[in-house]
Structure formats: C-alpha cells, structure tokens
Amino acid sequence: MNLDQIISHINAFVWGPYMLALLVGTGVYLSIRLGFIQFTKLLPALRLLTKGRKSQEGQGDITPLQALTTALSATIGTGNIAGVATAIFLGGPGAIFWMWICAVFGMATKYAEAVLAVKYRRVLPDGTMQGGPMLYISEGLGLKWLGWLFALMGSIAAFGIGSMVQSNSVAVVIKDHWNVPEWATGIILALLTGAVIIGGIKRIGKVTEKLVPFMGFFYVLGALIILVSNFSKVPEALALILKHAFSPAATAGGFAGAGVAQAIRYGVARGVFSNEAGLGSAPIAHAAAKTNDPVRQGLIAMTGVFFDTIIICTMTALVILTTGAWTKGITSSSLTYSAFEAGLPGIGGYIVTVGLAIFAYSTMIGWAYYGEECIEYILGIKARMPYRFIFCTVIALGAFQKVDLVWNLSDTMNGAMAIPNLIGLLGLSGVLVQETKKRIDKALS
C-alpha cells in the first residue's frame, strides 16, 4: 500500500459519516442554543453589510465588510463550480437539498466562530490583530496544546487546498481551452498572489472587497440569464431536488443513479467543502475586523454561508439540472462547463473558465492569510515574510505537478483542523450564548 492509498483510507474515516454528523450536529446544537439566529436575524444581518463598509469603534486591521470578503474569497471557489457538480453526479439532484441543510445550520456555526474569534483575539507587537480557533481554544478553553495543533494543521493545509491544488486547477483549465503552458500560468498566479499578500491583511482586504463582489456578480449573472431562458424548467428542477432528497434517483442517461444515503453523504460533504463552516478557517479573517462588537461581526460572518451556498451553489445546481447536463455522465468542472455552454452557447463555457480562474485566485489570497496567521501563532512574526515567499513558490510549482496526493493530504489536514475547532465551539457554547444575549440588541442598532 503506497502513501496515497494510506491517506485515502485515513480520509475515508476523517470525512466519513461520523465527522459529517459532528459538523452538522454542532450546527444544530448551536442553532438551538442561539434560538435559531440564522432565521430570526438573517435580514438584519444582511442590512449590517452596508454599515460594515466603514470601520467600527475598536482595534483591528480591516473593515468588518473586508473581513467578510476576505473569508468569502477563500470559500467561494472550486466548491461552487466543481463541488456542486460532483455532489449531483455522485448523489443525484437530492444532494442539493442536503447542501442547503448543511448551509442552514452552518450559518449558526459560522456566527459562533466569528464571535469567539473577535472575543479572544490579541494584538501582536507590530500592532496587527491575531485571532481564530488557535486562540479561542487556547485562551477560552485553556487547551494550549490543542490550539497549537489547530495552527499546525492549518499552516500545512494552506499549502494544499489554498495553494497547489488551486493553481493546478486553473492551469489545467487554461491549458485545455487556451493552450497556455501550465508553468506559465503557475508563474503568473504566483506573481499576482505575491503582489497582494506582500501587503498583508490590509491589502488583502482592499483587493477582496472589490474582487469578491465582482466575481460573484459575474458568475451569478451568467447563471441567471440561463435560468431565465429556461424558466419553465426551474420548477421541475426544484421538484427533482426535493423528491430525490428522500427517495432514490434512478438511472437517467449517463447518470448512474443514487440512493438517499448517497444524496445525504455527498450533499453534506460538498456543502462543508464549499462554505467551510466548522473548519475554523473563516474566523481567522473575521478576527482582523475593526470592531469592538463580537456579535455584530458574527452576524456579518453568518451571511457568508448564505451567499456561498444558498445563492451561488444553488445557481450552479439549477443550471446543471435545467439544461439536462446532469444526465450526460460527466462530473466536476466539466459538468458545470457543459451545462453553462448548453445554456449560453459560445459564452457559457467562458463564464465557467474565467469564473474558475478568478475563484481559485481569490481562494489562494484568502488561504495565504490563514496559513500565515497559523504559522505566525507557532513561530512568531519573524515567520511571516518567509511563509509568504514559500507560499507563492508552491503556487508556481503546483501548476504543473500531479496533485492527487496533495488533494488527499489537504482533505486530511482540513479534517484535522475541524476537530479541534468543533471542540472549541462546543466547549465555549455557554460563553457564546452569554455574549449573544448581552450584545445582540446593540449589535443590530
């Protein structure tokens, strides 16, 4: 048995039913304790986004909105294009329903992560903020070794899911469609990423504040045009999603069929992969927000899951289902490409190709900051610049390397991040409830 096979077996356990149940179960538990805040406070939270453009009172590096867009830059990515397609291919249309369920409860989880990240953050010697699961685990729970372990796993995972696999995905797509050499794409991506992350979180925040709304609008607009032209098929697509969430999807064309268990498994798994609720990555960005109100930042963070999964992933799914592409027997980004091309011949494919490139680039920017903060927690500020250089170098190398092993290793590291983070969220749920009761009215005023 080689190393790749060993890691694959580990992943089968790490991302098996127990882990997925723990992730969703944590969201359910927090939802109950917080009075289903994702339902009662979603509209007020969305209104807070207009206020989030300006810095609030308090210490921090970036505006509350920039913290959200930095977090979204890392989550809106290949999961929205390839992940949704894979969920439908393996779990059938019903998988999308379970992605929604994952997102609904994931909103409470993301709220909790951001609240605790702001509450337990600290100021570094150079005046910048540092926060995230490593701090609320070590300071809030007093488990310094577990906080250190989270930081170690996060710093390693960033080189995989946030670096090599992203540049490789872009390089392969661009080579297939525009015949650009993979090494050239890798160097360009490394330089573009370096130009942003060299300026730290302040420059990252300024770039993502402009990039994330643009890329989201660009992609959703293309999907909406297709759905308007296929409007009569949208009710049928929604009916397929609801029907096959609770009953098996039979073989149809190139689609091999899927049972309810597969719909649940792949819907939840791809949902978590897309919005990252519970992994502990996004709170690192939210800890940098200029605010004294952890609850207000938590409400803003909660909207990220709504935008990522409820809106963008749903758009992708409906395009795939209304165009009939899901029965062709293809998967991943090729399925989404085929669906958009069928809906908008000659243009749709470009929307997916360009969208994938921009999404992957934004993911690299976001994860560069996550990895940097994790390694900084372990080694101190002196590790900051070397980490940025190594991160960009890995981006260039990843473009033309076989990354199957890296994908598997990244999945393992992400799972290893999630476990300490979920322990922190569950262990500090009492603190979370107290903070919410004390601050919620002021946060929404």
Secondary structure, DSSP 4 states (H G I P E B T S, - for coil): --HHHHHHHHHHHHTSHHHHHHHHHHHHHHHHHTTSHHHHSHHHHHHHHHHTTS--SS--SB-HHHHHHHHHHHHSSHIIIIIHHHHHHHH-TTHHHHHHHHHHHHHHHHHHHHHHHHHT-EE-TTS-EE-SHHHIIIIIS--HHHHHHHHHHHHHHHHIIIIIHHHHHHHHHHHHHH---HHHHHHHHHHHHHHHHTTHHHHHHHHHHHHHHHHHHHHHHHHHHHHHHTGGGHHHHHHHHHHTTTSPBPPBTTB--B-HHHHHHHHHHHHHHHH-TTTSSHHHHHTTBS-S-HHHHHHHHHHHHIIIIIIIIHHHHHHHHHTTGGGSS--HHHHHHHHHHHHSTTTHHHHHHHHHHHHHHHHHHHHHHHHHHHHHHHH-GGGHHHHHHHHHHHHHHHTTS--HHHHHHHHHHHHHHHHHHHHHHHHTHHHHHHHHHHHHHHHT-
